[in-house]
Amino acid sequence: MAAKIRSRERAAIIQSLRAGVTPRVGLEHIQVGRAREVKALIEDLDRISEGGSAFRLVIGDFGAGKSFFLQLIRYVALEKGLVVINADLAPDRRLHASGGQARSLYQELTRNLSTRAHPEGNAMVPLIEKFITEQRRLADEQQLEVEQVIKQKLASLSELVGGYDFAEVIAAYWQGYNSGNEELKQAAVRYLRGEYATKTEARRDLNVRTIIDDASVYDHLKLLARFVCQAGYKGLLVNLDEMVNLYKLPSQRARSANYEQILRILNDCLQGSSAEHIGFLLGGTPEFLADPRKGLYSYEALHSRLAENTFAQIAGVVDYKGPVLMLQNLEPEELYVLLCNIRNVFANYDSSKYLLPDEALTAFLQHCSQHVGDAYFRTPRNTIKAFVDLLSILEQNPELKWQSLIAEIKVAAESDPSLVSISDDTAPEENAGDGTGRVFSNSSNSIDPDDDNLTTFKL
């Protein structure tokens, strides 16, 4: 049988699963379950394409498949003609900050800008040139200067914050494109990626008065959404994973500032006011959402907007239309199908090359159930990683018997070892700690700098 998957995709899938991370390609070969969640998000993508906006928090336990789900929706969005930008939050990448962390997040997002033609990212230049190509065509039809047509096309951006300078930068790229000035083109791309640190430098290179800084990141995401539509795409999807890094911030002030930014985004998207052709997918853990002291629920305005539907609780059903999408557990049967899919990837869909028979899959799942309990399908990352390791060993050593290997497999239950506060030494007003560089833990026995009940005294 001819292979149904390219060798490059096959290698990428196997390597990613062995490392316990989400593959960036070939998701359609291993996707199982989550049908109702995917349907709900497809409705969101359709609304974005029609000029609306969307906001979703994708919540699931550590290892439950949040990142995989976000990548799957990214893949669907690209197929539907949207532009996707994605990034993982980290100590140096946040939604709101005063020390450059928000601009760092914007830089990561624009580096990962993807289109259907460039799914691997780094699609900022192709995006700009696609826009310019269309404006050249219109200029030829109307017998006008290309720069004039560009500025007319981007005139609607002037109503948004930073819109005028954004249009000037696109026009500058055209000037560099038309005259062969590579430095001017690179300067324009640097601006659009948020790489200018000072206004003086940007004004010298591009004659603009503003830059993308911590305070204007969200405004420029809305500008980018308008621009991608004028370039011929249907909208912009913003994928933000590892939101739990906001929960880990030791400073209550820093957390509140970031949660306030989330509230602003949520209000814009759900009210349908200034957010057009844009959607936000935020992936986080239940602690990030529901912790009454450090999670989103600690911010009262967010708690009231994100609280679970009371009637869904009463009826024992799931509300797939709300802003919070709780990922449902995979059924054991679905996990079995997932293992079958992974086996197919290894065998290139040739059943004669299967490394394991069906009874081996059943034996593997029974072994995991006995040693891990029901966590093996609720948070299946370690289970999948162990299965891929098993297939890899059998592929390299065909003389080995699977019966002797399965009994020795050790699968650990998933846990997040990083659920401790991170130090914040980037902005003086956000520092937390005792001045000795110690990092505070979230455990009940640890000193927490945000604990308002601590008594301050001096000898």
C-alpha positions as CSV (number, residue, x, y, z in Angstrom):
1,M,0.0,0.0,0.0
2,A,1.3,3.5,-0.9
3,A,2.1,5.7,2.1
4,K,-0.6,8.2,2.9
5,I,1.6,10.4,4.9
6,R,4.8,12.2,3.9
7,S,8.0,10.9,5.6
8,R,8.7,14.4,6.8
9,E,5.3,14.7,8.5
10,R,5.6,11.2,9.9
11,A,9.0,12.0,11.5
12,A,7.7,15.3,12.9
13,I,4.7,13.6,14.5
14,I,6.7,10.8,16.1
15,Q,9.4,13.1,17.4
16,S,6.9,15.5,18.9
17,L,4.9,12.8,20.6
18,R,8.1,11.2,22.0
19,A,9.1,14.6,23.5
20,G,5.6,15.1,25.0
21,V,4.8,18.1,22.9
22,T,2.2,18.9,20.3
23,P,3.1,18.3,16.6
24,R,2.8,21.4,14.4
25,V,1.9,19.3,11.3
26,G,-0.1,16.2,10.6
27,L,-2.7,16.7,13.4
28,E,-5.4,15.2,11.2
29,H,-3.6,11.8,11.3
30,I,-4.0,11.5,15.1
31,Q,-7.0,13.6,16.1
32,V,-9.7,11.8,18.1
33,G,-12.7,12.9,20.2
34,R,-13.5,16.5,21.2
35,A,-16.1,16.6,18.4
36,R,-18.5,19.1,20.2
37,E,-15.6,21.3,21.3
38,V,-14.3,21.5,17.7
39,K,-17.8,22.3,16.4
40,A,-18.1,25.1,18.9
41,L,-14.8,26.6,17.8
42,I,-15.6,26.3,14.1
43,E,-18.7,28.4,14.8
44,D,-16.4,31.0,16.4
45,L,-14.1,30.9,13.3
46,D,-17.1,31.5,11.0
47,R,-18.2,34.5,13.1
48,I,-14.7,36.0,12.8
49,S,-14.7,35.5,9.0
50,E,-18.0,37.4,8.9
51,G,-16.6,40.4,10.7
52,G,-17.3,39.5,14.3
53,S,-15.0,38.5,17.1
54,A,-14.6,35.7,19.5
55,F,-13.1,35.0,22.9
56,R,-12.5,31.6,24.5
57,L,-10.7,30.2,27.5
58,V,-9.7,26.6,26.8
59,I,-9.4,25.0,30.2
60,G,-8.0,21.6,31.0
61,D,-5.8,19.7,33.4
62,F,-2.0,19.6,32.9
63,G,-1.4,17.0,30.2
64,A,-5.1,16.8,29.1
65,G,-4.5,18.0,25.6
66,K,-5.0,21.8,25.6
67,S,-2.0,22.6,23.4
68,F,-3.0,19.9,21.0
69,F,-6.6,21.3,20.8
70,L,-5.2,24.8,20.2
71,Q,-3.0,23.6,17.4
72,L,-5.9,21.7,15.9
73,I,-8.1,24.9,15.9
74,R,-5.1,26.7,14.4
75,Y,-5.0,24.2,11.6
76,V,-8.7,24.5,11.0
77,A,-8.4,28.4,11.0
78,L,-5.7,28.3,8.4
79,E,-7.8,26.0,6.2
80,K,-10.7,28.5,6.5
81,G,-8.5,31.4,5.2
82,L,-7.6,33.1,8.5
83,V,-4.2,34.3,9.6
84,V,-3.1,32.8,12.9
85,I,-0.6,34.1,15.4
86,N,0.4,32.0,18.4
87,A,2.7,32.1,21.4
88,D,3.3,30.6,24.8
89,L,3.2,33.0,27.7
90,A,6.4,32.9,29.8
91,P,8.1,35.0,32.5
92,D,9.3,37.4,29.8
93,R,6.1,37.3,27.8
94,R,2.9,38.7,29.2
95,L,-0.2,40.6,28.1
96,H,0.6,43.6,30.3
97,A,3.9,44.8,31.8
98,S,6.1,47.8,32.1
99,G,9.5,46.2,31.4
100,G,9.1,45.1,27.8
101,Q,7.4,41.7,28.5
102,A,4.2,42.6,26.6
103,R,6.2,43.8,23.6
104,S,8.2,40.6,23.8
105,L,4.9,38.6,23.5
106,Y,3.9,40.7,20.5
107,Q,7.3,39.9,18.8
108,E,6.8,36.2,19.4
109,L,3.3,36.3,18.0
110,T,4.4,38.1,14.8
111,R,7.3,35.7,14.4
112,N,4.8,32.9,14.4
113,L,2.4,34.6,12.0
114,S,1.1,31.9,9.7
115,T,-1.1,31.6,6.7
116,R,-2.3,28.6,4.7
117,A,0.5,29.1,2.2
118,H,3.1,29.5,5.1
119,P,1.8,27.4,7.9
120,E,5.3,27.2,9.5
121,G,5.3,30.9,10.5
122,N,7.4,33.9,9.5
123,A,4.7,35.0,7.1
124,M,4.8,38.8,7.8
125,V,6.7,39.6,4.6
126,P,4.4,37.4,2.3
127,L,1.4,39.0,4.0
128,I,2.6,42.5,3.2
129,E,3.6,41.7,-0.3
130,K,0.2,40.0,-0.9
131,F,-1.4,43.2,0.1
132,I,0.9,45.3,-2.1
133,T,0.3,43.1,-5.1
134,E,-3.4,43.6,-4.9
135,Q,-3.0,47.4,-4.6
136,R,-0.7,47.4,-7.6
137,R,-3.4,45.7,-9.6
138,L,-6.0,48.2,-8.4
139,A,-3.7,51.1,-9.2
140,D,-3.2,49.9,-12.7
141,E,-6.9,49.6,-13.2
142,Q,-7.6,53.1,-11.8
143,Q,-4.6,54.8,-13.4
144,L,-3.4,55.9,-10.0
145,E,-0.1,55.9,-8.0
146,V,0.3,52.7,-5.9
147,E,1.2,54.7,-2.8
148,Q,-2.0,56.7,-3.2
149,V,-4.1,53.5,-3.5
150,I,-2.4,52.0,-0.4
151,K,-3.1,55.0,1.7
152,Q,-6.7,55.1,0.5
153,K,-7.1,51.4,1.4
154,L,-5.6,51.9,4.8
155,A,-7.5,55.1,5.6
156,S,-10.0,53.2,7.7
157,L,-7.2,52.2,10.1
158,S,-6.7,55.9,11.2
159,E,-9.7,55.5,13.6
160,L,-7.7,53.0,15.6
161,V,-4.8,53.7,17.9
162,G,-1.6,53.8,15.9
163,G,-3.5,53.4,12.6
164,Y,-1.9,56.4,10.9
165,D,1.7,55.3,11.5
166,F,0.7,51.7,10.6
167,A,-0.4,52.9,7.2
168,E,2.7,55.0,6.8
169,V,4.9,52.0,7.5
170,I,3.1,49.9,4.8
171,A,3.6,52.8,2.4
172,A,7.3,52.9,3.3
173,Y,7.6,49.2,2.5
174,W,6.1,49.8,-0.9
175,Q,8.7,52.6,-1.5
176,G,11.5,50.3,-0.6
177,Y,10.0,47.5,-2.7
178,N,9.6,49.8,-5.7
179,S,13.0,51.4,-5.4
180,G,14.9,48.3,-4.4
181,N,15.8,49.8,-1.0
182,E,16.2,46.7,1.2
183,E,17.0,48.7,4.3
184,L,13.7,50.5,4.1
185,K,11.8,47.3,3.6
186,Q,13.6,45.7,6.6
187,A,12.9,48.8,8.7
188,A,9.2,48.5,7.9
189,V,9.1,44.8,8.8
190,R,11.0,45.5,12.0
191,Y,8.3,48.1,13.0
192,L,5.5,45.7,12.2
193,R,7.1,43.0,14.3
194,G,7.5,45.3,17.3
195,E,11.3,45.3,17.2
196,Y,11.9,49.0,17.6
197,A,12.8,49.8,21.2
198,T,12.8,53.7,20.9
199,K,10.7,56.2,19.1
200,T,13.8,58.1,18.0
201,E,15.1,55.2,16.0
202,A,11.7,54.5,14.4
203,R,11.3,58.2,13.5
204,R,14.8,58.2,11.9
205,D,14.2,55.2,9.8
206,L,10.5,55.5,8.9
207,N,9.4,59.0,9.9
208,V,6.8,57.8,12.4
209,R,6.1,59.1,15.9
210,T,4.9,56.0,17.7
211,I,6.2,52.4,18.1
212,I,4.7,49.2,19.4
213,D,5.3,49.2,23.1
214,D,3.9,47.4,26.2
215,A,0.9,49.8,26.3
216,S,-0.1,49.4,22.7
217,V,0.2,45.6,22.0
218,Y,-3.6,44.9,22.1
219,D,-4.3,48.0,19.9
220,H,-1.8,46.7,17.3
221,L,-3.4,43.3,17.3
222,K,-6.6,44.9,16.3
223,L,-4.8,46.9,13.6
224,L,-3.2,43.7,12.3
225,A,-6.7,42.0,12.2
226,R,-8.0,44.9,10.0
227,F,-4.9,44.7,7.8
228,V,-5.0,41.0,7.1
229,C,-8.6,41.4,5.9
230,Q,-7.5,44.1,3.5
231,A,-4.8,41.7,2.3
232,G,-7.5,39.2,1.3
233,Y,-7.7,37.0,4.4
234,K,-10.8,36.5,6.5
235,G,-9.6,37.5,9.9
236,L,-7.0,37.0,12.6
237,L,-6.9,34.2,15.3
238,V,-4.7,34.9,18.3
239,N,-3.6,31.6,20.1
240,L,-2.1,32.1,23.6
241,D,-1.1,29.0,25.5
242,E,0.5,28.5,29.0
243,M,-1.7,31.2,30.5
244,V,-0.9,29.6,33.9
245,N,2.3,31.7,33.8
246,L,0.1,34.7,34.8
247,Y,-1.2,32.7,37.8
248,K,2.4,32.1,38.9
249,L,3.3,35.7,39.1
250,P,4.2,36.5,42.7
251,S,3.0,40.1,42.6
252,Q,-0.7,40.6,43.1
253,R,-0.4,43.9,41.2
254,A,1.2,42.3,38.2
255,R,-1.5,39.6,38.1
256,S,-4.3,42.2,38.4
257,A,-2.9,44.3,35.6
258,N,-2.8,41.2,33.3
259,Y,-6.3,40.1,34.3
260,E,-7.5,43.6,33.6
261,Q,-6.1,43.3,30.1
262,I,-7.9,40.0,29.7
263,L,-11.1,41.8,30.8
264,R,-10.6,44.5,28.2
265,I,-10.1,41.9,25.5
266,L,-13.1,39.9,26.7
267,N,-15.4,43.0,26.8
268,D,-14.3,44.1,23.3
269,C,-14.9,40.7,21.8
270,L,-18.2,39.9,23.5
271,Q,-19.7,43.4,23.0
272,G,-18.7,43.5,19.3
273,S,-17.5,47.1,19.6
274,S,-14.0,47.8,18.4
275,A,-12.9,44.3,17.8
276,E,-13.6,43.1,14.2
277,H,-12.3,40.0,12.4
278,I,-10.4,38.9,15.4
279,G,-10.6,36.0,17.9
280,F,-8.7,35.0,21.0
281,L,-8.0,31.5,22.3
282,L,-6.4,31.3,25.7
283,G,-5.3,28.0,27.1
284,G,-4.9,27.5,30.8
285,T,-5.3,25.1,33.7
286,P,-8.3,24.9,36.2
287,E,-6.1,26.6,38.8
288,F,-5.5,29.6,36.5
289,L,-9.3,30.0,36.1
290,A,-10.9,29.0,39.4
291,D,-8.4,29.7,42.1
292,P,-10.2,32.3,44.2
293,R,-7.0,33.9,45.4
294,K,-4.7,34.0,42.4
295,G,-6.7,32.8,39.4
296,L,-9.0,34.7,37.1
297,Y,-11.8,34.3,39.6
298,S,-9.9,36.5,42.1
299,Y,-10.7,39.4,39.8
300,E,-14.4,40.0,40.4
301,A,-15.3,41.5,37.1
302,L,-13.9,38.4,35.3
303,H,-15.5,36.0,37.8
304,S,-18.9,37.3,37.0
305,R,-18.3,37.0,33.2
306,L,-16.7,33.6,33.3
307,A,-18.8,31.8,35.9
308,E,-20.2,28.5,34.8
309,N,-23.8,28.4,33.5
310,T,-26.0,27.6,36.5
311,F,-28.5,25.7,34.4
312,A,-25.8,23.6,32.8
313,Q,-24.7,22.6,36.3
314,I,-28.3,21.8,37.3
315,A,-28.9,19.6,34.3
316,G,-25.4,18.0,34.4
317,V,-24.6,19.1,30.8
318,V,-21.8,21.2,29.2
319,D,-22.4,24.7,27.8
320,Y,-20.3,24.9,24.7
321,K,-21.4,28.5,23.9
322,G,-19.9,30.3,26.9
323,P,-16.5,32.0,27.0
324,V,-15.0,29.2,29.0
325,L,-14.6,25.8,27.2
326,M,-13.8,23.0,29.6
327,L,-12.1,20.2,27.7
328,Q,-13.9,17.0,28.4
329,N,-12.0,13.8,29.3
330,L,-11.2,11.4,26.5
331,E,-13.1,8.2,26.8
332,P,-11.1,5.0,27.1
333,E,-12.4,4.0,23.7
334,E,-11.2,7.2,22.2
335,L,-7.8,6.7,23.7
336,Y,-7.8,3.2,22.1
337,V,-8.5,4.8,18.7
338,L,-5.7,7.3,19.3
339,L,-3.3,4.5,19.8
340,C,-4.5,2.9,16.6
341,N,-3.9,6.2,14.8
342,I,-0.4,6.4,16.2
343,R,0.2,2.8,15.1
344,N,-1.0,3.8,11.6
345,V,1.5,6.7,11.5
346,F,4.4,4.4,12.3
347,A,3.2,1.9,9.6
348,N,2.4,4.5,7.0
349,Y,-1.2,3.1,7.0
350,D,0.1,-0.3,5.8
351,S,-1.5,-2.9,8.1
352,S,1.1,-5.4,7.1
353,K,3.7,-3.3,8.8
354,Y,2.0,-2.9,12.2
355,L,4.5,-3.2,15.0
356,L,1.8,-4.3,17.5
357,P,-1.4,-6.3,17.1
358,D,-4.8,-5.2,18.4
359,E,-4.5,-7.3,21.5
360,A,-1.2,-5.5,22.4
361,L,-3.1,-2.2,22.4
362,T,-5.6,-3.6,24.8
363,A,-2.9,-5.0,27.0
364,F,-1.1,-1.7,27.0
365,L,-4.2,0.2,28.2
366,Q,-5.0,-2.4,30.8
367,H,-1.4,-2.0,32.1
368,C,-1.7,1.8,32.3
369,S,-5.1,1.5,34.0
370,Q,-3.7,-0.7,36.7
371,H,-0.6,1.5,37.4
372,V,-2.0,5.0,36.9
373,G,-5.7,4.6,37.4
374,D,-8.3,6.6,35.3
375,A,-5.7,9.5,34.9
376,Y,-4.3,7.6,32.0
377,F,-7.1,8.8,29.8
378,R,-8.0,12.0,31.6
379,T,-4.4,13.4,31.2
380,P,-3.0,11.1,28.5
381,R,0.2,12.8,27.6
382,N,2.5,10.4,29.5
383,T,0.5,7.4,28.3
384,I,0.9,8.5,24.6
385,K,4.6,9.2,25.2
386,A,5.2,5.7,26.6
387,F,3.3,4.1,23.7
388,V,5.4,6.0,21.1
389,D,8.6,4.9,23.0
390,L,7.4,1.3,22.9
391,L,6.7,1.5,19.1
392,S,10.1,3.1,18.5
393,I,12.0,0.4,20.3
394,L,10.0,-2.3,18.4
395,E,10.7,-0.6,15.1
396,Q,14.5,-0.6,15.8
397,N,14.5,-4.1,17.3
398,P,12.0,-6.2,15.5
399,E,13.3,-9.4,17.3
400,L,11.9,-8.2,20.7
401,K,8.5,-9.5,21.9
402,W,5.9,-6.9,23.0
403,Q,4.6,-9.1,25.7
404,S,7.9,-8.9,27.6
405,L,8.1,-5.1,27.2
406,I,4.6,-4.0,28.2
407,A,4.8,-5.5,31.7
408,E,7.9,-3.3,32.4
409,I,6.4,0.0,31.2
410,K,6.2,2.6,33.8
411,V,3.8,5.5,33.2
412,A,3.7,8.3,35.7
413,A,0.6,10.3,36.5
414,E,0.6,13.8,35.1
415,S,1.4,16.7,37.4
416,D,2.6,20.2,36.9
417,P,5.9,20.7,38.7
418,S,6.0,24.3,37.8
419,L,3.0,25.5,39.8
420,V,5.1,27.8,41.9
421,S,5.4,31.5,41.8
422,I,8.1,32.9,39.5
423,S,10.4,35.7,40.5
424,D,9.6,39.1,38.9
425,D,12.7,41.2,38.8
426,T,11.9,43.1,35.6
427,A,10.0,46.1,37.1
428,P,10.8,47.5,40.5
429,E,7.2,48.1,41.4
430,E,6.3,44.5,40.6
431,N,9.1,42.8,42.7
432,A,8.0,40.2,45.2
433,G,10.1,38.4,47.8
434,D,12.2,39.3,50.8
435,G,15.1,40.8,48.9
436,T,17.2,37.7,49.1
437,G,16.3,36.3,45.7
438,R,14.1,33.5,47.1
439,V,11.1,32.3,45.1
440,F,7.9,31.9,46.9
441,S,5.9,28.6,46.6
442,N,2.1,28.3,46.3
443,S,2.0,25.7,49.1
444,S,0.1,26.4,52.2
445,N,3.2,26.1,54.3
446,S,5.2,28.6,52.3
447,I,5.5,32.4,52.8
448,D,3.6,34.2,50.1
449,P,4.4,37.9,49.4
450,D,0.7,38.5,48.5
451,D,-0.6,37.3,51.8
452,D,-2.4,40.3,53.2
453,N,-2.7,38.6,56.6
454,L,1.1,38.6,57.3
455,T,2.1,41.0,60.1
456,T,5.0,43.3,59.4
457,F,7.2,44.1,62.4
458,K,10.8,45.1,63.1
459,L,13.1,44.3,66.0
